[in-house]
Amino acid sequence: MGLFSAGFAAWFVVNRQVEVRIQNSLAQEIEEFARLARDGVDPETGEPFRDAAALVTLSMQRNVRDEHETHLAFLPDTTIVPVDGEGVLHQDPAFRTVATRHLEPGFGNYLSPDHGLVRYAVMPVTQPGGRSHFVVGYFADREYAEVASTVRAYALAGTSAWTVLVLATWALTRRILRPVENLRATAESITESDLTTRIPVRGKDELAELGVTVNRMLDRLQDALDSQRRMLDDAGHELRTPITVIRGHLELMDPGDPGETNATRDLAIEELDRMGDLVGDLILLAKSRRHDFLRLDQLDLADVLRRALEKATALAPRAWVLDHTTSLPAVADAGRVTQALLQLADNAVAVTHEADTIAFGCARVPGGNRLWVADSGPGVPEAAREEIFERFVSAHEGTGHRGSGLGLAIVLAIAQAHGGHAWVTRSAQHGGAMFVLDLPTGPPTAYHPGEPV
């Protein structure tokens, strides 16, 4: 469409220019003839022209005709043409009739059988002996034929260019759309149970970046799916044990023995409570992926720590102490932070005895705030310090404490929801484990539910 529009516009403009040039050329020739008739003198007599034949002949001798232009004069008794005049227009009686009909200077068009469209200008000359007509004719069709030849050349070049552009565009489009086709094929090959397919990425353009982004999204989806599968497998395994225990005791219970019945009932209630705790923890971990998991507020983490310590003293008789506190203004969820601290305190109770110490503390560190719960217990082996924050990995093995294995996973989820992190090290002051919460001072703007920070 662009080539066609440009060609049509060029053809229209050139045609208009041809028409203007023809009209100006005719007007110029007539003006020069009129000036010669008015101001010129006959070279033979030195007087103004009184003979139309002499006037016309001198005008033709002095005038240089344009290409496709002819001059002629119709006298009452003859016709005068220049020696190098072309065409047979002067021999056409119909044209003579049309031209000699003019009584005043004028312009007109004539369709000649031999020359096609002829644009002409006429200057009547009245002298003794009758009226003569000086005529300038312009073979317009020849001029338009040159324009048509140029247009044909342009059309040929434009068609060739269009063909090359179409082929180049087709090849470029195929290259551009290949990543889109790969994306579509990859999307079709992905099922709800298989997210292993990835888009082949080539180049460094925007579509390649789109492919990389989609592959990263698939990686996250696959990680989430694998995590859900592991959680379901682990949850099924954890729930299977109390169910088996309850079923076994119910099958072996003697209904006629009140003591055995009461013992079996107590055991079943204990196992059901443990199952309830496990389900509650799973629901809490699932909620940690939601955007409304936190209720953020401007607070002082030192106050939250002190209130959490007051609540923790009711867990068990221990030497509860406050290591160090300082004002820590922050934007956080007081309830979730307290929940994490109490969970850490419960873990510390599970691995310590009555004479042991459990300490709470907080301090400002570069980049944020730090809260910790330390104890004088056996500590955590360095090799297990990362894996104990995974789901269903218990930090109480060998202590006799039966937990769900989700407590530290919940602590980590709360820390990550705030845009922070949770980790464990050895307490230099108390000799046991020190569980640490590193939290930012501002709101977790970079936190996306379900993704690690």
Residue, then its C-alpha position, 0 to 999 in steps of 0.5 A: m500500500g505504501l509503494f502504491s500510494a507513493g507511485f500514485a502520488a508521484w504520477f499525479v504530481v508529475n502529470r500536473q507538472v506536465e500540464v502546467r509546463i505545457q500551459n506555460s510554454l504555450a503562453q510564453e510562445i504567444e507572448e513572445f509572438a505578440r511582443l514581436a508583432r507589437d514592437g518588432v520591425d520588418p528587417e527588409t523595410g525597417e518599418p513595423f510589420r505590415d505583412a503577416a507572412a514576414l512576421v510569422t516567418l521571422s518569429m519562426q526563425r528566431n524561436v527555438r521550439d521545445e521538444h514535442e512542440t510545433h509552430l505554424a501559421f494559417l494565412p488566408d491563402t496559404t499555410i506556413v510551417p517551420v523548415d524543421g516542423e514535425g508532424v502533419l498537423h498543418q495538413d489537417p483541415a479540421f484542425r485549420t478550421v478549429a484554429t482559425r475560428h478564434l477571433e481573439p488570442g486563446f487556448g484549446n485542445y484538439l484530438s488529432p487522428d495522427h498525434g492524439l491530444v494536441r494542446y494549442a494556443v492561437m494568436p490572430v493577426t489582422q492586416p491588410g489582406g485578411r486575418s491570419h492565425f499564428v498557432v503553437g501546438y504541443f503534442a501532449d500525448r508524447e509528453y504523457a507517454e514519457v511520464a507513463s514510461t517513467v511510471r512503468a519503470y517505477a511499477l517494475a521497480g516497485t513490484s520487484a522491491w515489493t516481492v523482495l520485501v514480501l520474501a524478507t518479511w516472510a522470513l523475518t516473521r517466521r524467525i520472529l514467530r518461531p519463539v512464539e510457536n515454541l512457547r505455544a508448543t511448550a504450553e501444550s506439552i505441559t500437563e498438570s503432573d509434568l512441568t519439566t519441558r522448557i522453551p529453547v531460547r536463542g538470541k538476545d532479543e525481546l522474544a528470547e527474554l520472554g522465553v527466559t521469563v517463561n522458563r523461570m516461571l515454569d521453574r517456580l511452578q515446578d518447585a511449587l509442585d514438587s514442594q506440594r508433592r513432598m508436603l503431601d507425601d510427608a503429611g501422609h506419612e506423618l498422619r499414617t502413624p497416629i492413625t495406625v496407632i489408634r486403629g491398632h489399639l482399638e482393635l486390641m482393646d478389651p471393651g470389658d476391661p475399664g482400665e484398658t478402655n480408658a487407657t486406649r481412649d486417652l491414647a486415641i485422644e492424644e494421637l488425635d490432638r497430635m493430628g490436629d496440631l499437624v493439620g493446623d500447622l499445615i494450614l498455617l504454612a499454606k496461609s503463609r503464601r497468601h498476601d493477607f498472612l501478615r497484619l503489619d503495623q508500626l511497632d517496637l520489636a523490643d516490646v514484642l520480645r518482652r511480651a513473648l518472654e512473659k508468655a514463654t515462662a508459662l511453658a515450663p520451669r526454666a531459667w528465663v532471662l533477657d539477654h539484651t534489648t534495645s529499642l527496635p522500631a519496625v513495620a511488622d506483624a506483632g502476632r506473627v513475630t510473637q508466634a515465631l518466638l514462642q515456637l522457638a521457646d517451645n523448641a528450647v524447652a523440648v531440649t533442655h531441663e529445669a536447671d537450664t537457661i533460655a534467653f531472649g534478646c534483640a539488637r540492631v544489626p546492619g541492614g535490619n533488626r535481630l531477635w533471638v532465642a538461645d538456650s544452654g541445651p545440647g545445641v544443633p550439629e552444624a551439619a543439620r543447621e539448614e535442614i532442620f528448617e525444612r518441613f517434617v524434619s524434627a529438631h528434637e530427635g533423641t530428646g523424647h519430644r514428639g513434634s510435627g516437624l513443622g515448627l521451625a518451618i513455620v518460623l522460617a515462613i514468618a521470617q520470609a513473609h516479613g522479608g527476612h530470614a531465620w537461622v541457627t548457630r551456637s550461643a557463645q554465652h549460653g553454650g547451646a543453640m541460638f535461633v535467630l530472626d533477622l527482620p527488616t525495619g520497613p515493610p516487606t515491599a519485595y515480598h511475594p507470597g509463596e516465593p523465598v525472599 
